[in-house]
Each structure stands twice: as C-alpha cells, then as structure tokens.
Amino acid sequence: MKIARNWICCQLGAREHYAVPRALHSVKRLGLLFTDAWVNSGNPLGCIRRTLRERYDAQLVDSRVATTTNRLILFEAICRIRGVRGWPLIIGRNRWFQKQAIRKLNELAASVDASGHRSILFAYSYAALEIFRWAKARGWKTVLGQIDPGPFEARLVDCLAEEHPDLAVAHKNPPIRYWEHWRDECDLADVIVVNSNWSRKGLLQEGVASDKISVVPLTYDLPKARASFVRNYPSVFTHERPMHVLFLGQANLRKGIAEVLNAISLIAGSAIELWVVGPVQIDVSLDNPQVKWFGSVPRSSTAKYYQRADVFLFPTHSDGFGLTQLEAQAWKLPVITTRFCGEVIKDGQNGLVLESVSGPNIANALLHLLRKPAELAHMAANSGIGPSFHIEDLGRRLVELE
C-alpha cells in the first residue's frame, strides 16, 4: 500500500471525536489514522462492549484506518484479571498503545517513505514518546497534541485536594516518570499544539519554548437536529418549573464540583435544580433534594440533557479547552464558565464568565439568571458555534503547521 498523503495520526481513544484526523481528511492531508479501537455499527463487538460502540466515525469511512481492536480487548482483560487500575493502568495502556503503533508503522514505513512526501506524525501527549523516537529516527516531523496544561494543572489539583480533603479521598499523583516522559515528548516535538491560551500559559511556566507552541482551538460539528430545535424559557421560574442547571462531565475537584455543591447549599430552597451527568469522582453525599445525579451516560445520550437544561455550568479550575462548552452552545444553551479553559463564551452575550471559582460566585451567577429568564433567552439567541470552531478551520490551521 502506498500512502500519498503526509500526515499520520496515532490516537489512543476517541479524543475530541477524532477531530484531528477528520480535519486532516477534510483538506486531503490524512495518510493514515492508527487507533486502538475502530468498531463500526455493524461490528458485533459494539453490542458486546458498550465502551466500543462509539469508537468509529463515518466521516473517515474512505480514509486509511489501522486498528488493533482485538489486541486492546485482550490487554484490557489481562489488566482487569490482574487488578491493574489507576495510574499503573493509565501508564501501562499508554505504553502498550505506543508499542502497537510502532509495530504498525514498521509495516508501513517503506511505503510511507516511498511516497515522496515529507511525513508528519501527530500523537497526543503522554502516549507519544516512543512513537516520536521512532519517527525522529526516520527524519519525520513530529506534532504533539497537548491535551492539558501539564504539571502546572497537576499542581493546581494538588492544592484543591489539600483544600477539600473530605472530597479528595481518591486523589493520587502520577509517578515522577510520567512527567519525565512528558518532558521528553516536548523535547522531541517540532510543534506542540495546545487548544487554549490557558494551556499555553501552563506550558510556558514549565519552561517549554514559546516558539514551539501553537494555539489551535477545538472544533465541534453542529448536530443536524439543531436546525429545528427551539429553546424556550418561562416568564418566571418556580418550584413547579425550576431552572434546570446542567453539570456534564467528570464530577471532580478540577472541574469545580466542590464549589458547585457549596453554591447549591448557599441557595437552598430556591427554584433551582442541578443535574450532574457524568462519573462522580469525589466522596460526597448524594441526598440533596436539589441535586439529581445521573451518573455516566454514553456520548450519544448527552444531547437530551443539553436540550432540556436551561443553563450549562462549567466552573472549571483548569481545562485544556472544555469541549462541553461547544456541545452546549451547539444546542443554544448559555454557559457559565471561567477564564481557565478555551475561550468560547463572551460574558453577558452567550453566557457568563466567572473571574474566580467559588461557591458564592457560582451562587450569585445562578440567582442572577434565576431572576432574569429573559436574559437567559437573550443569551440562548446569541449562542452557537462560530467558524473558528469548525472542522474546516482546524484542517487549515494544521496545514499551516507544515
């Protein structure tokens, strides 16, 4: 097989809904996507394992995709039998994926080199080191997709765990070698792509060279059903029709869940109902009548929560971007967010931007919107996804890195 296009993406998981390979495919630059699992709708593995049902994207149906699905299932089964979990599992999976990627790249190397194009290898942080070493030995260009602000963010989470010891019972730091390997990845990368100025700030504080860093926002495809979707607000919120506040994602300290729960306690008895959708990663009582806990749901099921909510709450202390902001905006849902993530929300226009994360600040923002449903309607009318968050723009920005 001859690969005539010059970008090769090695992607562990379905991060960002395969946005980078889809973007490269849209501008005819994707030569190969190597990923750990690829299960289309007709594959029986999707029926057997729920976690594999969404490991596929129809937009890449005519692209070259190499996968190691069966080996992944075997690897995960062995880890489960051996009781491997937490950081040992994360690091072990990252290392395993890199070995699988190199095995596949060795099979394709001759045809890639014979294509006459300068090869560019893209891989995400923490699962790129050995792949980059292999690529640099062949003279390829390397692009690191940095998923978060790195050790800068980890130290911030440490501070949060010290501040909330009662909630942070499961908090554990990665071993030192985790960050040592990451620094080696940064050294080997020709370009480091971050998704926000917040992430760029984190990397600069760790000594990463500024001329290596390129800020490229995430993208999101508007759902087809959005065109006919109409968002309505009552003239006044009541206990019979409360303001539905959605918190969707990992319920952990970094995402601001401690401050959210504090805010709800400060406005107890108000006509506000909080929906928490996603894995709960703190030790907390779940018996607050104003809070509904839905647990983890498949990505395909999140749309109904965005549609039914009145406002999306994203009070993160630190995020590489925060894709859920775009998901909410796609459904015309106003967002309460912070400045410590991707810049999607303009304060007072399509949501509110908190200057700091605290229970009182969140409570005040919620009470403000509770009393002014018309302002929520105004923000909803201004909500949406601009061209800078479209897949075509991502493809153009990546091509510029060549």
C-alpha positions in Angstrom: 0.0 0.0 0.0 1.3 3.4 -0.9 0.4 6.4 1.3 0.2 9.5 -0.8 -0.7 12.0 1.9 1.7 13.1 4.5 0.1 13.2 8.0 -0.1 10.1 10.1 -2.2 10.3 13.3 -1.6 7.9 16.2 -4.6 8.4 18.5 -5.4 6.4 21.7 -9.1 6.7 22.3 -11.8 8.8 20.6 -10.5 12.1 21.9 -12.3 15.1 20.5 -14.5 12.8 18.4 -11.5 12.2 16.1 -11.4 15.9 15.3 -7.7 16.0 14.1 -7.8 13.1 11.7 -11.2 14.3 10.4 -9.8 17.8 9.9 -6.8 16.5 8.0 -9.1 14.3 5.9 -11.2 17.3 5.0 -8.2 19.0 3.5 -6.8 15.8 1.9 -3.8 15.6 4.1 -4.5 12.4 6.1 -2.4 9.5 5.1 -3.2 7.2 8.0 -5.1 7.1 11.3 -3.8 4.4 13.7 -6.0 4.0 16.7 -6.6 1.4 19.4 -10.2 0.5 18.5 -12.4 1.1 15.5 -15.9 -0.5 15.7 -18.5 0.4 13.1 -22.2 0.0 13.6 -22.2 -3.5 12.0 -19.5 -4.9 14.2 -20.8 -7.3 16.9 -18.1 -6.0 19.3 -20.2 -2.9 19.7 -23.0 -4.9 21.1 -20.8 -6.9 23.4 -18.9 -3.9 24.9 -20.7 -0.6 25.4 -17.4 1.3 25.6 -16.6 0.4 22.0 -19.9 1.5 20.5 -18.8 5.0 19.7 -15.2 4.1 18.6 -15.9 5.0 15.0 -16.6 8.0 12.8 -18.4 7.7 9.5 -16.6 10.8 8.1 -13.5 8.7 7.9 -15.1 5.8 6.1 -13.0 6.3 3.0 -9.8 7.0 4.9 -7.0 4.6 5.7 -7.6 3.5 9.3 -5.4 0.9 11.0 -6.5 -0.5 14.3 -5.7 -3.1 17.0 -9.1 -3.7 18.5 -8.7 -7.4 19.3 -5.4 -6.7 21.0 -7.0 -3.9 23.0 -9.7 -6.2 24.3 -7.1 -8.8 25.3 -4.9 -6.1 27.0 -7.8 -4.7 29.0 -9.0 -8.2 30.0 -5.5 -9.1 31.3 -5.3 -5.8 33.3 -8.7 -6.5 34.8 -7.8 -10.0 35.8 -4.5 -8.8 37.4 -6.3 -5.9 39.2 -4.3 -3.2 37.5 -6.0 0.2 37.9 -5.4 3.9 38.5 -2.1 5.3 37.3 -0.4 1.9 36.7 -3.3 1.2 34.2 -3.1 4.6 32.6 0.7 4.4 32.1 0.5 0.7 31.0 -2.1 1.5 28.4 -0.1 4.4 27.1 3.0 2.3 26.8 1.0 -0.6 25.2 -0.5 1.7 22.6 2.9 3.0 21.6 4.2 -0.5 21.0 1.2 -1.3 18.8 1.6 1.9 16.9 5.3 1.2 16.2 4.5 -2.3 15.1 2.1 -0.9 12.5 4.4 1.9 11.5 7.2 -0.6 10.8 4.9 -2.5 8.5 4.1 0.7 6.5 7.4 2.6 6.8 8.7 1.6 3.3 5.6 2.7 1.5 5.4 5.9 3.5 8.9 6.8 2.7 8.5 5.9 -0.9 5.5 8.3 -1.3 7.8 11.3 -1.8 6.0 13.4 0.8 7.6 14.6 4.0 5.9 12.6 6.7 4.4 14.4 9.7 3.4 12.3 12.7 0.8 13.5 15.1 0.3 12.0 18.5 -1.3 13.1 21.8 0.6 13.8 25.0 1.5 11.1 27.4 1.2 8.4 24.7 3.7 9.8 22.2 7.3 9.4 23.5 8.3 6.1 21.8 6.4 6.9 18.7 8.3 10.2 18.4 11.6 8.5 18.9 10.8 6.1 16.1 9.6 9.0 13.8 12.6 11.2 14.5 15.0 8.4 13.7 13.4 8.4 10.2 13.6 12.2 9.8 9.9 12.7 10.2 8.4 15.9 11.6 6.5 15.4 14.9 3.5 17.3 16.2 2.4 16.8 19.8 -1.3 17.3 20.7 -1.1 18.6 24.3 -4.3 17.6 26.0 -4.0 19.8 29.1 -1.7 22.4 30.8 0.6 19.6 32.1 2.3 19.7 35.5 1.0 23.2 36.0 -2.5 21.8 36.2 -1.4 18.9 38.3 -0.1 21.2 41.0 -3.3 23.2 40.9 -5.3 19.9 41.5 -2.9 19.1 44.4 -3.9 22.4 46.0 -7.6 21.7 45.6 -7.1 18.2 47.2 -5.5 19.9 50.2 -8.3 22.4 50.4 -11.0 19.7 50.2 -9.5 16.6 51.9 -13.0 15.3 52.7 -13.9 15.1 49.0 -10.5 14.1 47.6 -10.2 10.7 49.0 -9.3 9.1 45.6 -6.8 11.8 44.6 -3.4 10.3 43.6 -0.5 11.9 41.8 1.2 10.3 38.8 4.7 8.9 39.4 7.6 11.2 38.6 8.5 9.2 35.5 5.1 10.3 34.0 6.2 13.9 33.9 9.8 13.0 32.9 8.4 11.1 29.8 6.2 14.1 29.0 9.2 16.5 29.1 11.0 14.1 26.7 7.9 14.3 24.4 8.0 18.0 24.4 11.7 18.0 23.5 11.1 15.6 20.6 8.2 17.5 19.3 8.8 20.0 16.4 5.4 21.6 17.2 3.2 21.4 20.3 -0.5 22.1 19.6 -2.5 23.4 22.6 -6.2 24.2 22.5 -6.3 27.4 24.6 -4.2 30.2 25.8 -4.7 28.8 29.3 -2.8 25.6 28.3 -0.1 27.7 26.6 0.4 29.6 29.9 0.8 26.3 31.7 3.4 25.0 29.3 5.3 28.3 29.4 5.5 28.0 33.2 7.1 24.6 32.7 9.8 26.0 30.5 8.5 24.8 27.1 9.9 27.0 24.4 7.2 29.5 23.2 8.1 29.2 19.6 7.2 25.5 19.7 3.7 26.2 20.9 0.7 26.8 18.6 -2.8 27.6 19.9 -5.4 25.7 17.9 -9.0 25.6 19.3 -11.1 22.5 19.3 -13.9 22.1 16.9 -17.4 20.6 17.0 -19.9 19.6 14.3 -23.4 21.1 14.7 -25.9 18.3 15.2 -28.4 18.1 12.4 -31.4 18.3 14.8 -30.2 21.7 15.9 -31.7 23.4 12.9 -35.3 22.6 14.1 -34.6 22.9 17.8 -36.3 25.7 19.6 -35.2 26.6 23.2 -38.0 28.2 25.3 -37.8 29.8 28.8 -40.7 30.5 31.1 -41.5 34.1 32.1 -40.6 33.1 35.7 -39.0 30.1 37.3 -41.0 28.3 40.0 -40.6 25.2 42.2 -43.0 23.6 39.7 -40.8 24.7 36.8 -37.4 25.2 38.3 -34.3 26.5 36.5 -32.5 23.3 35.3 -28.8 23.7 35.7 -26.6 21.1 33.9 -23.2 20.0 35.0 -22.0 17.4 32.5 -18.6 15.8 32.7 -16.3 14.3 35.3 -17.6 15.4 38.7 -14.2 16.1 40.3 -12.4 18.9 42.1 -10.6 20.2 39.0 -14.0 20.7 37.3 -15.3 22.8 40.2 -17.8 20.3 41.7 -16.8 21.2 45.3 -17.7 24.9 44.6 -20.9 23.9 42.8 -22.2 21.8 45.7 -21.3 24.7 48.1 -23.2 27.1 45.8 -26.3 24.8 45.9 -26.1 24.8 49.7 -26.0 28.6 49.7 -29.2 28.9 47.7 -31.1 26.0 49.3 -34.8 26.3 48.8 -34.5 28.3 45.5 -36.3 27.2 42.4 -33.1 25.7 41.0 -32.5 22.0 40.2 -28.9 20.8 39.5 -28.3 17.9 37.1 -25.0 16.2 37.4 -24.3 13.9 34.4 -21.0 12.0 34.4 -18.8 9.9 36.6 -18.7 11.0 40.2 -15.0 11.2 41.3 -15.4 12.6 44.8 -16.7 11.2 48.1 -19.9 13.1 48.6 -23.4 12.5 50.0 -26.0 12.2 47.2 -29.1 13.1 49.2 -29.5 16.8 48.4 -33.1 17.2 47.1 -32.0 20.0 44.7 -29.4 17.8 43.0 -30.1 14.9 40.7 -27.2 12.5 40.0 -27.4 10.7 36.6 -24.0 9.0 36.6 -22.1 8.2 33.4 -24.0 8.2 30.1 -23.0 7.3 26.5 -21.9 10.3 24.4 -24.8 9.6 22.1 -27.2 10.3 25.0 -25.9 13.7 26.1 -27.9 15.7 23.6 -31.1 15.2 25.6 -29.6 16.8 28.7 -28.3 19.8 26.7 -31.8 20.2 25.1 -33.7 20.0 28.4 -31.4 22.2 30.5 -31.7 26.0 30.9 -28.1 26.8 31.6 -24.8 24.8 31.4 -22.5 25.1 34.4 -18.7 24.7 33.6 -16.9 26.3 36.5 -13.6 24.6 35.8 -10.3 25.4 37.7 -8.3 24.2 34.7 -9.1 22.6 31.3 -7.1 22.2 28.1 -10.2 23.6 26.4 -13.5 22.2 27.6 -15.3 20.7 24.6 -18.6 20.6 26.5 -18.8 24.4 26.1 -19.1 23.8 22.3 -21.5 21.0 22.8 -23.8 23.2 25.0 -23.5 26.1 22.5 -24.4 23.8 19.7 -27.8 23.4 21.4 -28.2 27.1 22.0 -27.5 26.6 25.7 -26.0 29.5 27.7 -22.8 28.6 29.6 -21.5 29.8 33.0 -17.7 29.2 32.7 -14.3 30.6 33.8 -11.2 32.0 32.2 -9.2 28.9 32.8 -10.1 27.0 29.7 -10.9 27.6 26.0 -12.3 31.0 25.1 -15.8 30.2 23.8 -18.1 32.3 26.0 -18.3 36.1 25.8 -19.5 37.5 29.2 -23.1 38.7 29.0 -23.5 37.7 25.4 -23.8 33.9 25.2 -23.2 33.2 28.9 -21.3 34.4 32.0 -17.6 34.2 32.7 -16.6 33.9 36.4 -13.4 35.7 37.4 -12.7 33.1 40.1 -14.2 29.7 41.1 -16.0 29.9 44.4 -19.3 28.8 45.9 -20.6 32.4 46.4 -19.6 33.4 42.8 -21.5 30.5 41.3 -24.5 31.0 43.6 -24.7 34.7 42.6 -24.5 33.8 38.9 -27.3 31.3 39.3 -29.5 33.6 41.3 -28.9 36.4 38.7 -30.2 34.2 35.9 -33.0 32.7 38.1 -34.4 36.2 38.4 -34.0 37.1 34.8 -35.2 34.3 32.4 -35.4 36.9 29.7 -31.6 37.3 29.9 -31.2 33.6 29.5 -33.3 33.8 26.4 -31.2 36.6 25.1 -28.0 34.5 25.7 -29.6 31.5 24.1 -30.4 33.5 21.0 -26.7 34.6 20.8 -25.4 31.0 21.3 -23.8 29.0 18.6 -20.5 27.9 17.1 -18.5 30.3 15.0 -16.3 29.5 12.0 -13.2 29.3 14.2 -14.6 26.2 15.8 -15.5 24.4 12.5 -13.6 21.3 11.3 -12.5 23.0 8.1 -10.7 25.8 10.1 -8.9 23.1 12.2 -7.7 21.5 8.9 -6.5 24.8 7.6 -4.6 25.6 10.9 -3.0 22.1 10.9 -1.8 22.5 7.3 -0.2 25.8 8.2 2.0 23.9 10.7 3.6 22.1 7.7 
